[in-house]
């Protein structure tokens, strides 16, 4: 008969096993793929061996229905089978719990509660379609924080919302209209087009909400909002009016990125840059043949007075129709004799002054003479301002040459004109050649079109004073950025901030609350001709009243600006608008400022910094006390996830599993071009030849959180996620073992007397205590991967591998071990009850199901759900290593 170890032998064994485990953990990452495969095989073999063993013993035939959960009416507490299934099944375990949690209002926070608030705002996902794996890591981390704080006695509020995503949504809907009905938005007209977008929102917004629920997100759905609903729209209008009245919003003609496909300005975040080393041919929307980039073209401008010519070089020769000067360096001896002279434009006869601009010109680049096109180049725009040059726009909004190109070129698409200009220069004997040129080329991430620098009248926000307040908030630690290395990025961006262009030439979005007054006696009738004719108002009635007051007795026409506001403007108000601002509400006074803003580091400036600026100015306080930035998820090869590569992962496919055929079919239903579609299919075939196995929500969440220790990028391997799905089976079997050993008649004690317990029981309670302490301290420090590591190590290496194996001899019905058997039952129950509560924020479904199966003490007031039970806390003693220990541990 196997004898239990005495205390000294056990300690030696544990120390030896601890060293072995440390060695094993170092190799764990390298062996992850093989381990997952072996675990799957072992689980399968184990099940077959168990069946054979039962048959050999002549076991009684089991009723299969005893292992199948009965159907649970929607919203009611899940009905569990009388017996636990022999194998963990994610789809079976994760069924029914969420609707019960939601209907029980466990997610709802109370503005009148005396508990301390803990508040997170879910970064509103774009309404353009389904969530991707990047959203899943946000949900996993934020829900872990919210569940932990809720269990720790906080008035925990997690607010859901969706963003209307102006440009992204407009691109998707326009492509759909063109693909299915061969119509543009202009063919439909504004009203009918917006109706199409609203239909799209209703369809895909529902998809996103279903996905969030599948991910186990304990969001307070009673406070759900949308950036374009009536309350949020009111906040946007109010913010614009307030900022305008304070002199922070103004209208000006500036240069910015222009998308010729969408016919709108786009922000920096919508522009991806290609690094070109040499001549490169690229496919551009609207052109049948690839367009040449990555070359520097030289040509000559004739000089007046018979002085010869001056050679300039450019990467965008088609912009020469907008040239208004030629710049040289003041110290360049080659051109000193030309200072103040003029060149003659070969196509329109315009005189171009030769000016000195030492800030713009580098003598060692090109020919040392630079053509200046103030309306179509950012640096030339600045030079134009410095030298008071003419600004000549040469493009229509859709990227064709306008009347300033002359009759020979007017109407040509810009890149068609590029080749035509070269031919025309050759015909005039002015072409001087072409050579490779390294360059950065801006491309719109939404349309793949090459962005064009264009001057347009736009609305701007002066950010200087707001940026200083946001800087000071971080410097004074009023806001803490985690990880702290991103503080320097915060300082660098805000110290060099530019005014923010907030208008977009779109139809989907918040209409700019500005009306233009055209007077009957105005000479210029075009909207915007007179800057002082703009009226900023909350609605049209207010605008009419102001117009009548400003222009008494005059006849006028009042038209609202057709532009909409940048999506980032409305989303930057989100921490205020979700609580009812500008109204004084109970939610606003209780829950603002929020506790933490958790998001990806890629939008630290475009969204996070702007929330801080507007929150301080309009809300009177910082919008959150901490900023936690999670790494950006990439595929297993380290590539950025992109639909065209076919490596974008839908979290629902990881949860439910999907075949390769299913993955490819989903691609076909998207908006990819035929060439992109074939490339994406090949990518899927390479990465997921057998599809994606069913992993379940809990495994996906745990895996994503465990990845957060990886610097600024996560190379996601689905095999690792599946490994945690197999680990869930380990937890399942631990509870199955406990249910057998505890027996149907077992009732847990409200207290346990530790000093009389066997050494192994005292040891496991000690290491559990340490694990609780490590987990809580890691959560408090926002070191989420360390929390998951602590929990995993305790369950796997200490509870399952050591303690459960060590106590098995006590359950052999011998009277000799009666006391040890009782202590082992109490300890086992205590470990499982505590361990499941410790794990719950990370794996909500499996922990709820297993916790519900545990017997509960008669005297204790048991909570109905694990998610509202108390989160474990440490006991301030070391149970294993203290002599003559006399302590009761409260359950």
N, C-alpha and C positions, 0 to 999 in steps of 0.2 A: 504493500500500500504506500502511495506517495505521501511523504511527510512534509508539512509546511516548514519553511526555513525559519531559523531563529533570527533575532534582530541583527546580529553582527554579520551573519552570512548574507542576509538580505541586503545589508548596506554595501558589502563588498560586491555583490552581484549587480546592484544598481549602479555603482560607480563604474564598473567594468562595462555595463551596457550603455552608460552615458557616453563614455569615450567612443564606443563603437558607433553610437548614433551620431555623434559629432562628425566622425569620418564619413558616415553614410550621407549626412546632409550636404557635405561639400560636393559629393558626386551626384546629388539628386538632380540638379538642373541638366547635367550632361546626359543623364540616363532617363530623362522624362519620357521620351517617345517610347523607348523599350519597356519602361515600367508600365505605361498605359496599356500596351499590347499584352504584356504578361498578366496584368491584373484582370483584363477582360477574359483572357483564356482561363485564368485560375477560377474566376467566378463561374464560368461556364462548366469547367470540369468539376468544381465543387458541387454544383447543383446536381450533376449527373451521378457523382459518387454518393451524394446524400440519398438520392432516389434508390440506388442499388442497396445501400445500407438498410434503408427502411424495408425494402422487399425481403432482404435476408433475415431480418428480425421478425418478419411476419407482421409488420405494423398494420394497425387497423386502417381500412380504406378511409381517406379523408373526404369530406364533402367540399367540393371546389367552391361552393357558394359561401363557405365560411371565410374565404380569403378575398372576396370581392365586396368592395364598399357598395352599400345600397345607393340608389339614386337620391340625391338631396335636392329638395325644392330650392329654387333660386333665392338667395338671401338668407337661408336658414343655416344653422350650424351643421357642419358636415357630419353625415352619418358614417360611422366607421364599421368595417366588417368585424365579426366576433374574433377572428384570428388575423394576425399580421401576415401579409403575403411573404413568401419565402425570399423574394428578390425585390429590391427597391425599383419602383417604376416612377419616373418623374411625372409623366402625364397623369397617373392615378393619384399621386400624392398632391399635386398642385391643383387638383380639381376642387372647386366649390369654396375653398377657404376665402378667397378675395371678396366674393360677393357677400359673404357673411361678415367679414371685417367691415366692409363698407356700409352695409345695412345696419350694423350695430353702432355706427358713427364713432368708431374708434379713431378715425383719422381727423375728426373735427376738433378744432381748437375753440376755446371760449374766451372772448375778449374781456369777460368779467371775472375770469379766474384769478385767484390769488397766487397761483403757481408762477414761478419765474418764466418768462417767455423764452422760447428758442425758435427762431424763425429763419426759414430758407425760402427763397423765391426760385422756383424751377426756371432755369434759362429757357425762355419760350421757344420750342422748336418751330421751324418754318412749316407753314401749312401746305407746302408744295408737295408733300407726299409722305412716305413711310419713314419711320425712324431708322437710323443705321447704328452700327456698333459704337460709334462715338457718343451717340445719345445714351446708349446702354451703360457706359461707364459713369456718365453723369448721374443717371438714375441709381445705379448701384451704390455709389459713394454717398449721395445725398440721402437716400433712404436708410442707409446704415446709420448715418448721423442722427436722422430724425427718430428712428426706432430706438436707438440707444438713449437719446435724451428723453423721449416719451417714457421709457421704462425707468428712467432715473428721476422721475418726478417733475419734469418740466411741462409747461403748457406749450407743447410742440406743434408748430404750424408749418406746413409745407404747401406753398401756394402754386397751383398749376395754371398754365396759360399757354396760348399759342400766338405766334407772331405772323402777321399778314405777309411779311417777306416780299416787299414790293417788286423788286427786279426779278428775284427767283421765280415768283409765282407768275409774273407776266410772261417770262420766257417760256415756262412750261405750257401755259395755256395757249400762247400764240403758236407754239410748235404743234400742239394738238389740233388747233383750228386749221392750220395749214395742211397738216398730214391728212386729216379726216374730211375736211370740207373745202380745201384750197382757198381759204379766206384769211385775210389779215385783220388786225383789229380796226384798221381804218375802213375796211370794207363793211364791217358791222356797225361802226359808230360807237361812241363812248358808252351810251346807256345799255345797249344790247351786249357789248363786250363785257361790261362790269357784271351783267347778269350771268354770263358764261363763267366768269371767275368765281362768283359766289356759289354757283353749282359745283365747281371744282372744289372749293373750300369745304362745302358740306360733305362731299364724298370722302376726301382724303383727311379732313380733320377728324372724322370718325375713326379712320384707320389708326391714326396716331394715339387717340384716346384708348383704343383697345390694346395697343401695344404697351402703353404705360401700365395698364392694369395687369397685363400678362407678366410684366417685369416685377410685379409686386409692389409698385410705388404707392406708399401710404399717403397719398396727396389728399388735401382737404377739398374734395370736389364741390363742396357748397360754395367755395370761393373761386371757382374756375372763371377765367376771363380770356378775352381775345383782344389783341391790340387795336382792333377797329370796332369793338362794341361801343355802345353809346357812352358809357362812363369813361372808358379810356380815350375816346375821341374828344370828349369834353376836356379832359386833362391836357391833351395835345394842343387844342385850340387855346386854352388858358395859358399854357406855358409859352406859346408863340407870342401871344399878346403881351404878357408880362415882360418877356425878354425884349420885345420891340420897344415897349414904353420905357424900359431902363436903358435904352440905347445900345443893347447888345446884339440885336438883329438889324441888319441893314441889307440893302440891295446894291449890287455892283456888277460890273462887267469884268470877269476874271477868266483865266485860262484853266482848263481842267480836262480830265479824261472824258472822251466822248465815244459812245458805242454807236456806230453807224447802222447796225442791224436793229437795235432797240430804239435808236434815235433819242438817246438820253445821256445825261452825265452819269458817270459811275464813280464809286468811291475807290480808294486805294485797295481795300480788301477784295474788291471784285476784279482786280488786275493781277494776273500771274505773269512773271517775267521769264522769257526764254533767253538763255545765254548762248549767243551765236558766236562761233569762232571763225567762220568763213562763209562764203556764199552758200545760202540754204534756200531751197524751194519749199514753200509751205502752202497747204491748202487753206484758203480763206473763204468764208461764207459769201456766196453770191458770185464767185468766179469759177469758170469752168476749167481753167488750167492753174497749176500752182504759181504762186507769186514769188519773185526773187527778193531775198533779204540778205543782210550780212555783207554788203558791198558798199564801197565809197566811190561815188561818181564825181569826176572832175569835169568842169566846163568853164568856158571863158565868158566874162561880161565885157563887151566893148567899152572903152573909155571915151569920154568926150574930148574934143580938141585934138583928135588924132594922136592921143597918147598911147595907143595900143590897146591892150586888154589886161584884165586882172582875172586870175584863175581862182575859182572857189571849189570846195568839195562838199558833198552832202550825201546822206544816206536816203534822203526823201526828195528826189529831184522834182517831183510833181508839185511841191510846195513853192517853187520859184515864182509862181504867179502872185504870191503874197509877199515877196521880198520888197522891203522898203529902204534898205541900207546895206552897206558892206562894211564890216568891222575889221580893223587891223590893230596890232599892238603898237603903242606909241613909240617903242624903242626898236621896232623892227626896221632895220636900215633899208630893206627891200622896198618898203612902201612909204617912206617918209616924204618922198616927193609927191605923193598922191593925197596927202592929208587935205581934206576939204574939197577934193575934186569929186566928179560924178561919173558913174557908169550908166550906161543906157540899157534898159531892159530890151532884149531882142524881140519880144513878142508884143509888147504894148507901148514901147517907147518911154516908159516911166523912168525918171531920173533917180538914181540911187546914190545918195551921198556916201562917200568913204569917210568913216568916222573912226576915232580911236576908242577902244574899250579894252583896257588891260584886264578887267575882271572876266570878260567873256572869252578872249582870244588866247590860245596857247600857240606860241610861235612854232613849236615842234610838231603840231598836229596838222595834217593835210598840207595846204599851201601857206598857212599862216594868215589867210584871208577868209573871213567867215560871212556867208550870206545871212542876213537877219530877216526872219519871218515872224514878226511879233505876235501874229494871231494864231500861229500853229506850232509853237515850240516854247516850252516853259522858260528856258534860259533867255531865248530871244524876247519873250514877253517882258522879262525884267529889264533887258537892255532897251527895249522900246520905251519903257517907262522912264528910264534914266535919260534917254536922249530925245524924248518927246517925238517919237516916230509915229507914222501912220500905222494903224492896225487894219489890215485888209483880210477879211475872211474869204477864202476861195472855195469852200465846200458847202454843199447843201447838207441838210441834216442826215440824209441817207448816204452821204459819202461820195456824191458826184461833184464834178467841177461846176461851179456856178458861173454867172455872167462875167466875173472878174478874170476868168480864164480866156476870154475872147471867143469869138465864133468858131475858131478852129478846134477848140478843146471843150467848150461848154457842153455839159450833159454827159461827158465821159465819166465812168466810175474811176475813182482815184488811182487804182493800180493799173487800170487800162491806160490812163493818161500817163503813167510813169513811163511805159514803153514808148508811147506816142511822142512825149517830150524829148526823149533821147533821139528818136529818129529825126525830129524837127531840128534839134541842135546839130546833128550830123549834117543835115542838109544845109545849114547855115555856116558850117565849118567851125562851130564853137565847141564841139564835143572833144574832150581831152583824154578820156579813158576811164577805166574801172579797175578796182583792186579789192581784194578781200579785206574785211574790216570786222574786228570783234565788236559786238554791240549787245545791248539788252533790248529786247523787243517786248512791249507790253501787249498782253492778250486778255480779253475779257473772259473770266472764268465761266460766265453764264452762257455766252454765245460763241466763243472761240474766235470772235472777230478781233482784228488788230485795232486797239484803241487809238483814237486820233486826238491829239491835243487841239482843243477848239476854244475860242472865246465865246462866252455866252453870258447874258445877264442872269444872275442867280441870287438867291437869298443866302446870306452868310451869318454865322454866329461869331462874334468876337469872343475868343476863348481866353484871353490873357489873364483877367482877374480870376476867373473860375479855375484856370489851370494852377495858379499860385495857391489857391485854397486847397486843391486836391494834392498838390505837392506837400504842403504843410501838414495835411492830415496824416500822411504816411511818415513824414519825418518826426512828427510828435507822437507816433505810435497810436494815434486815435484810430487808425486803420493799420492792421498787421497783414503783410503779404507773405503767404506761405506757398512754396519755399522762398526763403528770404533773398536768394540770389536775384530774383526778378525785381527787387526794389530799384536796382540801378537802371533797369530798362524803363521803369516807371518815371524815374527822375529825368532820364535822357529824353524821353518823348515829350513830357510835359514842359520841360525847360525850352524845348524847341518847337512848341506847338504852333500850328498855323490856324488861321480862321477856318471854320468848318462850313463847307457848302452843304446846305440842308434841303435844297430844292432838286427835284428830279422831273424829267419830262416824260412822266409815265401817266397812266390812267388809274392804276390800282394803288390806292394808298390814301392818306389823309390829305385832302385838298388844302392848299395853302390858304389860310384865312386872310387873304389880301384881295382887295377890289380896286380896279383901275377906273378912274374917272376920265372919260373922253368928253371934253367940252365942245359945244357946237362951233365955237370960233377958234378951236385949236388948228394950227396949220398942219401939224403931223397927227395923223389919225391912228397910227399903229400903236398897239398896246405897249406901254412902257416907254414911249417916246419922251415923256416928261417925268423925271424921277419924283417930283413933288406931287404928282397926281395919284399916288398910291394911298389907299386907306386900309389900315389894319383894324379888324373888328372881329368880335366873337360870332357874328352872324350877319346876314344880308340886311336885316332891318336896322341893326346898329350902323352898318356901313352907309345906308341911305340917310339916316339922321345926320351922320357926320358930313356927308357930301352936301346936304342942304345947308348945313351950318357953315361949311367952308366956302361954298359957292352959291350964296343966296341970290335967287332970282335968275340964275343961269340955267340954260338947257344943257343936259348932259346925258351920257349913257354910262351905265355902271356894269362892269364885267368882272367876274371873279377870275383870278389867275388860274389858268388850266393846269398848272404844275401841281405835283404832290410833294409831300415832305419825305425826306430820306427816312427809310425804315429805322435806322439807328436813332433818329430823334425820338420817335414814339417808344422804342424799346428802352431808351435811356431814362425814360420817366417811369418805367415799370415798377420799381420798388415803392414809388409814391402812388401811382395810379391804381395799383391793385388794392390798395387800402382806402380808396375813395377820394384821394386828393383831386381837386382843390377843396372839396368839402371837408369839414371837421367831423370825422367819424370816430366811433369807438375803436374800430380796427386800427385806424391811423395812430391814435394816441397810445394804444397798447402794443402794437407790433412794429412800429417804425421808430428807430432804425432796426433793420433785421440783424440777425446774428452773424451770418456768414454768407458770402457769395462764392459758390463753387462753380468753376467753369474751366474750359480749355484755355491754355495760355495764348492761343493764337488770336483771341479777341480781347486781350488785356486792354488795348487802347481803344479799339473801335467801339467797344461796348462798356467795359468796366470803368475806364477812366471817365467816360462821359456820364455814366450814372453817378459817379462821385461828384463831378462838377455840378450837374443839375440838382442832385440831391441836397448838396450843401446850400446852393443858391435858393432853391424853391422850397425845400423841406426844412431848412434851418439846421440840419444835422447831416452827418455822413449817413449814407444809406445802409451800410453794413459795417460791422466791427472787424471782420477778418475777410481776406480774399484767399481762397485756396485754389491753386491752379493745377489741374491734373495733366498728365502727359497726353500727347496726341497719339491716337492709335494708328498704327500702320500694319501692313500685312506681314506675314511670316518672313518675307524677304526684305523688310524694311522700306517698302515702297509706300508712298502716299496712296491712300485709298481713293480710287477714281472709278466712276462708272465705265469709262472707256477702257480701263484695264480689266474690268470684270472682277475686281477684288473687293468691291463694296459688299459688306456682310450685313444681312438683315438679322437682328438679334432673334427674331421669331424663328428663323431657319435653324439657328443654333439650339434654341429651346426645343423645338419639335422634331428637328432632323429633316433632311430633304435630300432627294436624289440629285445626281448630276443633271439629269434630264429636267428636273424641276427647276434647278438653278438657271439653266439655259433658257427655259421657257419664260421665266420671270424677266430675263434680259430682253427677250423679244417683245415683251409688253411695254417696254420703256420707250425713251425718246432718242435712242442711239441711231446714228447714221449707219447704213449697211456695212461700210468698211469698219467702223468702230465696233459694230455688233459682232462681226466675225473675229476680230481681235480679242474682244472681251470673252467670247465663248472659248477661245483657245486658252486664255488665261484661267478660266474656271476649270477646264479639263486638266490642266497641268497641276493646279493647286488642290482640287477636290475630285480626283478621279473616281472616287466611290461616294461622292456626295458628302454631306455633313451628318454625322451620327446624332441621334437624340441625346442632348446633354441636360436639358431641364433648366429652369430659371435659376435655381439655387446654385448649381455648378457654374453657370455663366457669371453670375454676380460675384461669387467668391473668387473666381479666376481673375476677373477684371480688377477687383480691389487688390488682389495679391500682386498684380503687375505694377501698382503705382509707385514702387520704389525705383523704377527704371527712369532715371533722369527726365528728359523732356519728350521721349518717344517710347512707345510700346510696340514691339513687334509681336503681334498676336498670333499664336499658334493654337488652332482649334484642338489639337491633340492634348494640350495642357488643360483646356476646358473639360474635355472628355475624361481626363484623369481625375478631376474633382467630382465628376458624375459617378465614377467608380468608387470614390471615397465616400460618397453619400451612402453607398451600399454597406460600407463598413459601419457607419453610424446606425444604419437600419438593423444590422445584425447584432450590434451591441445592445440595442433595446430589446430585440427578440430574445437574446440570451438573458437579459435582466427579467423580462416578463416570465420566463420559465423558472428562473432561480428565485425570484421573489414570491411567486405562487399567487393563486387567486385570493388567498386569505390575508395576504400581507397588508398591514396598515403602517405607513411611516410614522416615526416618532416626531413630536414637535421639537425635541432636543436630542442630541446624541452625546454620550459621555465618552470623551476621547481617550482618557488616560488608561482605560481598561481594554482598549482595542488592540488587536494584533498589530505588529509593526507595519505591515504593508498597508493597513487601513490608515494609520496615522501618516504614513509617507504620502499616500495618494491625496489625502486632504491637504497636506502641506504644499505639494506641488500644484494642486488646484488653486490654493490660495495665491501662490506666486503667479500662476497664469492669469488669474482674475486681476491681480495688481498690474501685471504687464499689459494686459489688454486695455484696461481702463486708462492707464497712463499713456498708452500709445494713441488711443482715441482722443484723449484730451490734447495731445501734441500734434494731432492730424497726421500721425504716422500709421496710416491704415494698413499698409502691407505688414507692418510689424505686429499689428493686432491679429491679422489673419494667421500669421506665422505662429504666434503664441497659442492661439486656439487650436490650430491644426496639430501642433507638436504635442499638446496635452492630450487631445483625443487619441491621436494615432500612436504615439510612442510611449505614453505613460499610462493612460487608461486601458486602451485595447491591448497593446503589446505586453504590458507588465502586470497591471493590477488584475484585469479579468483573468489572465492566465494563472496568476499567483493564488487567487481565491478559489479556483475550481476544486482543489482537494477538500475544502471545507464543506462542500455540498455532496458528500458521499453518504449521508444519513448516519454517520457515526456519532454516538453520544459524546465521544471525546471532544468533538469540535462544535458542540451545540452553541456555546457562547460565542465562539469565533464566527460561526455561521450567522448568528443573529447580527453581530457587529458588521459582518461583511454585507449583509442585506441592507442594513441602514446606511453604510458607507456608499454602497453601489447606488442606492436610490438618491442619496444626497449629491453624488457626483453627476449622475445623469440629469437630475433636476437643475442643478447649477450649470452644468456644461451646456445644456440645451438653451437656457436663458442667455448664457454668454455668447452663444453662436447665433442666436435669433436675428439680430440686426443684419447679418450678412446672408443667412440662409433662412428666410422667413417661413417658407412652406414646409420643408421637411421637419424643422424644429417644432412648428405648431402641431403637426400630425403626431410626432413622437411624444411630445409633451402631454398631449391629450390622452395618450395611452398609459401614462404613468399613474399609479395610484396616488391619492392625495391624503394628507393627514386629516383625521376627523375633526380635530379641534381648530385647524387652520381655516381661515376664510379664503378659500381658493378663488383666484381670479378666473373669469370665464375663458380668457385667452392668454396665451403666453406673451402676446404683444403689449398687454397692459399690466403684466406682472412686474415684479421689481427686478431691476438689473442687478447682478451680483456685485458685491463689494467685498473688499479684503477684510480678514480678521487679523488684528495687529499682533500676531504671535507666530512663531515658527513651530508648527506642531511636531515635526519629526525630530528636531534636534534639541529640544528642551527636556531636561530631566525632571522627573516627578511632576509632570504636567497635570494640572487640574483645571480643566476648562470645559465648559459646555458651549457647543456651537449651535447657535440659534438657526433653525431652518426657515 
